[in-house]
C-alpha cells in the first residue's frame, strides 16, 4: 500500500497491522460506529487522485 493510503487508514483506526506490501488488517476494537462499517466505507467521500 502506498504511504498515503496507510496514513489515511491509521488516522481512522486504533491499530493497523501490515500483513504484506499490499495487505493489512485494521483492529476496530473499541471504535464506536453510528452506522454499519459497510455504509461508512461507501460514504467516506470520493477518491482523490
Residue, then its C-alpha position, 0 to 999 in steps of 0.5 A: x500500500x502506498x504511504x498515503x493510503x496507510x496514513x489515511x487508514x491509521x488516522x481512522x483506526x486504533x491499530x493497523x497491522x501490515x500483513x504484506x506490501x499490499x495487505x493489512x488488517x485494521x483492529x476496530x476494537x473499541x471504535x464506536x460506529x453510528x452506522x454499519x462499517x459497510x455504509x461508512x466505507x461507501x460514504x467516506x467521500x470520493x477518491x482523490x487522485 
